[in-house]
Amino acid sequence: MKFNYKIKQINEDFIVDEVSLKPDFYNSNKSSFSYLWIKKRGMTTFEALEILRKEFELQQKSISHQWLKDEDGVTSQLISIRKIIFQRDLDKFNLKYKIGDFQIQIENILGYGKKELAPRLLHGNKFKLVIRNLNKKEAESFYKFCQNNRLISFINYYDKQRFGIVGGPYNTHLIGKGIAKQDWVKAYKEFKKSKNNDLFSLLPPKKIDSNNCKKFFKQLNFNQVHFFIPSYNSYLWNKKVNNYINKINKNNFQYFFSGIGLMSFIKKENSFIQNIIAVKGCEINKGNYKVSRKEYIRNLQVTTTVFPINIDKDELNKGKYRARVSFFLPTGSYATMLIKQIFIKL
């Protein structure tokens, strides 16, 4: 089956708002951190952090986030900076970066506190999506499926955003694999293929050997280097889930998805499956960049409610229709993967 629907045809088709686990707030004169609610369009979280870092003259370790957000969408999230700023600073920043369709804005200063934001400390994300390029029958089937199924479950695979950037090869897990194996030459060669924007601002290795390639990665923000390891872990988890489904259910079915490959799905939704899948992955030490083994667990299935909003003619694709939906997903689950699996079921 070939899917012809389009998600993210324009940034406003993919709106994501973080549902944050908010930190404790204190008076500004008793605090070291400002908590900023930012909205960005068409840029990665790393790119947004770098703009904030330079604008407020911060060290890389002085700015933190709770989770990464896609670049192709309009996304809102909480950021902490080790600096006390006020409304005048916010206004100055927004005026500078509100040129035409803004790329990044600080919507408000949520408060002040004594601790930086910790990774993964959030409940999840709210999504509002527009699915385009549907014929009338597809749009109506999709709408009715969401309307008639109060609870929708899907296999919690990582989607292709975890493995690359739009317009580049989906190979960040291969960069992570190189780092995990301490094969820094392999990691560097894969990084060069990735079309990462940082490639042009960094000094290339003097010589393509393990020591010099490792030094190359140390120029990057550690949080970005750290991203490559979870990308590799995600690849391992997807692979293990795929093998598990093939093993427990011979009557499964498979679909090939660009960027992630051939994935297996359960034909009967009432089939008994494990709730948790664990994978032996890796983590990297910030001090010495050494890698150690660590077990990661993740829900095999996620269940949510998808609220259909409406069906309308698609103004961007002649003769086609669009469907608008809204839903919540826990941290780490992919809206695009949910939509893929709904269309599989139609």
C-alpha positions as CSV (number, residue, x, y, z in Angstrom):
1,M,0.0,0.0,0.0
2,K,1.2,3.5,-0.9
3,F,0.2,6.4,1.3
4,N,-0.4,9.6,-0.6
5,Y,-1.4,11.8,2.3
6,K,0.9,14.7,3.3
7,I,1.8,15.9,6.8
8,K,3.8,19.1,7.4
9,Q,3.2,20.5,3.9
10,I,3.5,23.8,5.7
11,N,4.8,24.5,9.2
12,E,1.3,25.4,10.5
13,D,0.1,21.9,9.6
14,F,2.0,20.5,12.6
15,I,1.5,22.3,15.9
16,V,3.0,20.9,19.0
17,D,2.8,22.3,22.6
18,E,4.9,20.7,25.3
19,V,3.0,19.6,28.4
20,S,5.8,20.4,30.9
21,L,6.5,19.2,34.4
22,K,7.1,22.7,35.7
23,P,9.9,23.5,38.1
24,D,9.6,25.2,41.5
25,F,9.4,29.0,41.1
26,Y,11.0,31.6,43.3
27,N,11.5,35.4,43.4
28,S,13.9,36.6,40.8
29,N,16.3,38.0,43.4
30,K,16.6,34.5,44.9
31,S,17.0,32.7,41.7
32,S,19.7,31.8,39.2
33,F,17.6,30.6,36.3
34,S,14.9,32.1,34.0
35,Y,12.3,29.7,32.6
36,L,11.3,30.8,29.1
37,W,8.3,29.5,27.1
38,I,9.5,29.7,23.5
39,K,7.7,29.1,20.2
40,K,9.8,28.2,17.1
41,R,9.0,27.6,13.4
42,G,11.1,25.7,10.9
43,M,14.1,25.1,13.1
44,T,15.5,22.4,15.4
45,T,15.6,22.7,19.2
46,F,19.4,22.8,18.9
47,E,19.3,25.7,16.5
48,A,16.9,27.6,18.8
49,L,19.1,27.0,21.8
50,E,22.1,28.3,19.9
51,I,20.3,31.5,19.1
52,L,19.3,32.0,22.7
53,R,22.8,31.2,23.9
54,K,24.4,33.8,21.7
55,E,21.8,36.4,22.3
56,F,22.1,36.2,26.0
57,E,25.8,35.5,26.0
58,L,25.6,32.1,27.7
59,Q,27.9,29.2,27.9
60,Q,26.6,26.0,26.3
61,K,26.1,24.4,29.7
62,S,24.0,27.3,30.9
63,I,20.9,26.5,28.7
64,S,18.7,23.5,29.0
65,H,15.6,21.9,27.6
66,Q,13.3,19.0,28.6
67,W,12.9,17.4,25.1
68,L,13.7,17.9,21.5
69,K,11.1,19.2,19.0
70,D,10.9,18.8,15.2
71,E,12.1,21.5,12.9
72,D,9.3,21.2,10.4
73,G,6.4,22.6,12.4
74,V,5.3,25.2,14.9
75,T,6.4,24.0,18.3
76,S,6.3,25.5,21.8
77,Q,8.5,24.3,24.7
78,L,10.1,25.3,28.0
79,I,13.7,26.4,28.2
80,S,15.9,27.4,31.1
81,I,18.8,29.8,31.0
82,R,21.3,30.6,33.8
83,K,20.6,34.3,33.7
84,I,17.8,36.5,35.1
85,I,16.1,38.4,32.3
86,F,13.0,40.6,32.4
87,Q,10.2,41.7,30.1
88,R,12.4,44.4,28.4
89,D,14.9,41.7,27.5
90,L,12.1,39.5,26.1
91,D,10.7,42.4,24.0
92,K,14.2,43.2,22.6
93,F,14.8,39.6,21.6
94,N,11.3,39.2,20.0
95,L,11.7,42.5,18.0
96,K,15.0,41.3,16.6
97,Y,13.8,37.9,15.6
98,K,10.2,38.7,14.5
99,I,11.0,39.4,10.8
100,G,8.2,38.3,8.5
101,D,7.2,34.8,9.7
102,F,9.1,34.4,12.9
103,Q,11.5,31.6,13.4
104,I,11.7,31.9,17.2
105,Q,10.0,34.0,19.8
106,I,10.0,34.0,23.6
107,E,6.2,34.0,24.4
108,N,6.7,34.7,28.1
109,I,8.9,34.3,31.1
110,L,7.2,31.6,33.0
111,G,9.1,32.3,36.2
112,Y,12.5,32.0,38.0
113,G,14.1,29.3,39.9
114,K,17.2,27.7,41.4
115,K,17.6,24.7,39.1
116,E,18.1,24.1,35.4
117,L,15.5,22.0,33.6
118,A,16.2,18.3,33.6
119,P,15.9,16.2,30.4
120,R,12.7,14.1,30.0
121,L,10.8,15.8,32.9
122,L,7.6,16.4,31.0
123,H,4.3,14.7,30.7
124,G,4.2,14.7,26.9
125,N,3.0,16.8,24.0
126,K,-0.3,18.1,22.6
127,F,-0.7,17.9,18.8
128,K,-2.9,19.7,16.3
129,L,-2.3,18.3,12.8
130,V,-3.6,18.8,9.3
131,I,-3.4,15.8,7.1
132,R,-3.5,16.8,3.4
133,N,-3.8,15.5,-0.1
134,L,-6.6,13.0,0.7
135,N,-9.3,12.0,-1.7
136,K,-12.9,12.4,-0.3
137,K,-13.2,8.7,0.6
138,E,-9.9,8.7,2.4
139,A,-10.7,11.8,4.3
140,E,-14.1,10.5,5.4
141,S,-12.7,7.1,6.3
142,F,-10.0,8.7,8.4
143,Y,-12.4,11.0,10.1
144,K,-15.0,8.2,10.9
145,F,-12.3,5.9,12.2
146,C,-11.1,8.5,14.7
147,Q,-14.7,9.4,15.6
148,N,-15.8,5.7,16.1
149,N,-12.7,4.5,18.0
150,R,-12.5,6.3,21.3
151,L,-9.2,4.6,22.2
152,I,-6.6,4.0,19.5
153,S,-3.6,1.9,20.2
154,F,-0.4,1.8,18.0
155,I,3.0,0.2,18.1
156,N,5.3,2.7,19.7
157,Y,8.1,2.6,17.0
158,Y,10.5,5.5,16.7
159,D,9.8,7.4,13.5
160,K,12.3,8.7,11.0
161,Q,12.8,12.1,12.7
162,R,14.8,10.1,15.3
163,F,17.3,9.1,12.6
164,G,18.0,12.2,10.6
165,I,16.9,15.7,9.4
166,V,14.6,16.7,6.6
167,G,16.5,16.8,3.3
168,G,19.4,14.7,4.7
169,P,20.1,10.9,4.9
170,Y,18.5,9.2,8.0
171,N,21.8,8.1,9.5
172,T,22.1,9.7,12.9
173,H,21.9,6.2,14.4
174,L,25.0,5.2,12.4
175,I,26.8,8.2,13.9
176,G,25.7,7.0,17.3
177,K,26.8,3.5,16.5
178,G,30.3,4.8,15.6
179,I,30.5,6.7,18.9
180,A,29.1,3.7,20.8
181,K,31.8,1.5,19.3
182,Q,34.4,4.2,19.9
183,D,35.0,4.2,16.1
184,W,35.3,7.9,15.8
185,V,36.5,7.8,12.2
186,K,33.3,6.0,11.2
187,A,31.2,8.4,13.3
188,Y,32.9,11.4,11.6
189,K,32.3,10.0,8.1
190,E,28.6,9.4,8.8
191,F,28.4,12.9,10.3
192,K,29.7,14.4,7.0
193,K,26.9,12.6,5.2
194,S,24.2,13.9,7.5
195,K,24.0,17.5,6.1
196,N,24.2,18.8,9.7
197,N,24.4,22.6,9.7
198,D,27.2,22.6,12.3
199,L,29.5,20.8,9.8
200,F,30.4,24.2,8.1
201,S,31.2,26.0,11.4
202,L,33.5,23.4,12.9
203,L,37.2,22.9,12.3
204,P,37.7,19.6,10.3
205,P,40.0,17.0,11.7
206,K,43.7,17.7,10.9
207,K,44.0,14.0,10.1
208,I,41.3,11.4,9.7
209,D,42.2,9.2,12.7
210,S,40.5,8.2,15.9
211,N,42.0,10.9,18.1
212,N,41.4,13.8,15.7
213,C,37.9,12.7,14.9
214,K,37.1,12.5,18.6
215,K,38.4,16.1,19.0
216,F,36.1,17.2,16.2
217,F,33.0,15.9,18.0
218,K,34.1,17.7,21.2
219,Q,33.6,21.0,19.4
220,L,29.9,20.3,19.3
221,N,27.5,21.1,22.1
222,F,27.5,17.9,24.2
223,N,23.8,17.7,24.1
224,Q,24.0,17.3,20.3
225,V,26.7,14.6,20.6
226,H,24.5,12.9,23.2
227,F,21.6,12.9,20.7
228,F,23.4,10.5,18.5
229,I,23.6,7.8,21.1
230,P,19.9,7.7,21.8
231,S,19.3,7.6,18.1
232,Y,21.4,4.4,17.9
233,N,19.5,3.1,21.0
234,S,16.2,3.9,19.2
235,Y,17.4,1.9,16.1
236,L,18.2,-1.1,18.4
237,W,14.7,-0.8,20.1
238,N,12.9,-0.7,16.8
239,K,14.8,-3.7,15.6
240,K,14.0,-5.7,18.7
241,V,10.3,-4.8,18.6
242,N,10.2,-5.8,14.9
243,N,11.8,-9.2,15.7
244,Y,9.5,-9.7,18.7
245,I,6.4,-9.2,16.7
246,N,7.6,-11.5,14.0
247,K,8.3,-14.2,16.7
248,I,5.0,-14.1,18.6
249,N,2.7,-13.6,15.6
250,K,3.3,-15.4,12.3
251,N,0.2,-13.7,10.9
252,N,1.5,-10.2,11.2
253,F,1.9,-7.8,8.3
254,Q,4.7,-5.5,7.3
255,Y,5.0,-2.1,5.7
256,F,8.1,-0.3,4.4
257,F,8.4,3.3,5.6
258,S,11.0,5.7,4.2
259,G,13.7,6.5,6.7
260,I,13.0,3.5,9.0
261,G,12.6,0.5,6.8
262,L,10.4,-2.6,6.9
263,M,8.3,-2.6,10.1
264,S,6.1,-5.4,11.5
265,F,2.6,-4.9,12.9
266,I,0.1,-7.1,14.7
267,K,-2.9,-8.1,12.6
268,K,-5.2,-8.9,15.6
269,E,-5.4,-6.0,18.1
270,N,-6.6,-8.4,20.9
271,S,-3.4,-10.4,20.6
272,F,-1.5,-10.7,23.8
273,I,1.8,-8.8,23.7
274,Q,4.4,-7.6,26.2
275,N,3.7,-4.2,27.7
276,I,7.4,-3.2,28.0
277,I,10.3,-3.9,25.8
278,A,13.9,-3.5,27.1
279,V,17.0,-3.0,25.0
280,K,20.6,-3.1,26.0
281,G,21.7,0.3,24.7
282,C,24.5,2.8,25.6
283,E,25.1,6.1,27.3
284,I,28.0,8.5,26.9
285,N,29.9,10.3,29.7
286,K,30.0,14.0,29.4
287,G,33.5,14.3,31.0
288,N,35.5,11.8,29.1
289,Y,33.2,10.8,26.2
290,K,33.5,7.2,27.1
291,V,30.5,4.9,26.4
292,S,29.0,2.4,28.8
293,R,26.2,-0.1,28.6
294,K,22.7,0.8,29.9
295,E,19.3,-0.8,29.6
296,Y,16.5,1.3,28.2
297,I,12.8,0.4,28.5
298,R,9.8,1.7,26.5
299,N,6.1,0.9,26.1
300,L,5.5,-1.4,23.2
301,Q,2.0,0.1,22.6
302,V,0.6,3.5,23.4
303,T,-3.1,4.2,23.6
304,T,-4.6,7.7,23.0
305,T,-7.8,9.4,21.9
306,V,-7.7,11.2,18.5
307,F,-10.3,14.0,18.3
308,P,-11.3,14.6,14.7
309,I,-12.0,18.4,14.2
310,N,-13.2,18.7,10.6
311,I,-12.8,17.7,6.9
312,D,-12.5,20.5,4.3
313,K,-11.3,21.0,0.8
314,D,-7.5,21.2,0.6
315,E,-6.5,24.7,-0.6
316,L,-2.9,23.5,-1.2
317,N,-3.7,20.4,-3.3
318,K,-6.2,20.9,-6.1
319,G,-9.2,18.5,-6.0
320,K,-8.1,17.0,-2.6
321,Y,-9.3,17.2,0.9
322,R,-7.7,17.8,4.3
323,A,-8.5,16.5,7.8
324,R,-7.7,18.2,11.1
325,V,-7.2,16.3,14.3
326,S,-5.9,16.9,17.8
327,F,-4.5,14.5,20.4
328,F,-2.0,14.0,23.3
329,L,0.9,11.6,23.4
330,P,3.3,10.8,26.2
331,T,7.0,11.8,26.0
332,G,8.9,10.1,23.2
333,S,6.0,8.9,21.2
334,Y,5.7,10.0,17.6
335,A,2.6,11.7,16.1
336,T,3.6,10.8,12.6
337,M,3.9,7.1,13.6
338,L,0.4,7.2,15.0
339,I,-1.0,8.7,11.8
340,K,0.8,6.1,9.7
341,Q,-0.8,3.3,11.7
342,I,-4.3,4.7,11.5
343,F,-4.0,4.7,7.7
344,I,-2.8,1.1,7.9
345,K,-6.0,0.2,9.7
346,L,-8.4,1.9,7.3
